[in-house]
Amino acid sequence: MARTTRSLETPTAPRSGMALFAIGWSGVLLALVFYQRSAVAGIVLACCGLGLLVARHLRRTCQLDRRNRVLERDIRHLEAVEGLAGVGRWCIEWPDRRHLWSQEMCQIAGLAHDIASTDEVLARLMPDGMMQLEVTLAAHATDREPYAAEFELMQPDGEARILRARALNVFSPDGEIERVLMVVRDATEDYAIVQQVEEEKARALRLAEEARREADTDALTGLASRRAIMAALDRALLDAAGSGKPFSIVMFDIDHFKSVNDRNGHAVGDKVLVRVAQIALRHARDGDLVGRIGGEEFLWLLSDCDEREALDAAERLRWAVEAGTHSEPIPDVTISAGHATHEPGEGALSLFARADAGLYGAKRSGRNQVARAA
């Protein structure tokens, strides 16, 4: 603003104005001196002096008028820029807390441009926000660098807005705060976007968790899927190797299940699978995991379980399936099972193969029995 004003003046304007001033008053003084000797000469000199003073006044008036027009133009430009940027100016005069708003600030507050920011208006618009603002201003009362402030505003239509400001304290020469200048913008949409992003993130995580559960869970029986049970087997072997505790598995399947489907249909076959899965879950211990590895085949992981305990567990399950399906409105079925206990240095595939060999040994021996892996 200062550069614009100086550019409108010529370098000799101040000296010319002082010269006119001096000449004008000199004429008046000379008129007073010579008034007694020559009235006409005095009047002429007085008129010349007054004319020069009037000319100087007109010149100064024109300069001020040009400056005012430039200032008004700059203010209009500033308000236009504020409108484009969506920011408003807010000045708080200290210590009487007099608030001055720009037109854009009025628009942000949902007010007409001619409404002053009085205490009553602020109390109505910011019943809680003024306290938030006052707390922030008090916390930064000695700051000489810009700082941030956020507070709530309730527009006249009842819509709540969140305002975000960059504030700067202006101090007097003796170090007392004189005013706080703030540039304010409506940050409500920013928070809405952040909330939307958080909701989308939560939704994505929820869908991913659901997808993981679906991938890890057999849709029909609710048991662990083949992928999940085999991954759990790998982890269980690592734990057993680290702890030194025994670890066993039991592999079992439903005897003559193809005949069940052929005679009764797949819907009934599915009910049989679900019932066997329920019985297996009921007999699993805390820390065990049962999974469906395909068709009518199942795998049971038994942590901290030696060979004898694995045999007993498999026998209890075999008996429970035979008795449990007999009392249900589904075809009677039995299971065959093979069990294997982890040996030092043995991998998951080897342990799995030994239990599978035990299962098929039980089937070759007549089914509805448990066989130990070779």
Salt bridges, closest charged atoms under 4 A:
GLU9 OE2 - ARG67 NH2 1.64
ASP65 OD2 - ARG69 NH1 2.01
ASP74 OD1 - ARG73 NH2 3.25
GLU82 OE2 - ARG89 NE 2.10
GLU93 OE1 - ARG179 NE 3.57
GLU134 OE2 - ARG97 NE 3.64
ASP143 OD2 - HIS140 ND1 2.55
GLU150 OE2 - ARG164 NE 2.67
GLU159 OE2 - ARG161 NH1 2.52
GLU178 OE1 - ARG179 NH1 3.72
ASP186 OD2 - ARG161 NE 2.75
GLU189 OE2 - ARG161 NH2 3.56
ASP190 OD2 - ARG164 NH1 3.49
ASP190 OD2 - ARG185 NH2 2.86
GLU209 OE2 - ARG212 NH2 2.56
GLU209 OE2 - ARG213 NH1 3.59
ASP216 OD2 - ARG212 NH1 2.85
ASP216 OD1 - ARG227 NH1 2.07
ASP218 OD2 - ARG292 NH1 3.34
ASP253 OD1 - LYS363 NZ 2.66
ASP255 OD1 - LYS363 NZ 3.30
ASP262 OD2 - LYS258 NZ 2.96
ASP288 OD2 - ARG285 NE 2.90
GLU307 OE2 - ARG372 NE 2.38
ASP312 OD1 - ARG308 NE 3.69
GLU315 OE1 - ARG318 NE 3.06
GLU322 OE1 - ARG318 NH1 3.51
GLU328 OE2 - ARG275 NH2 3.62
ASP332 OD2 - HIS326 ND1 3.01
GLU346 OE2 - ARG354 NE 2.71
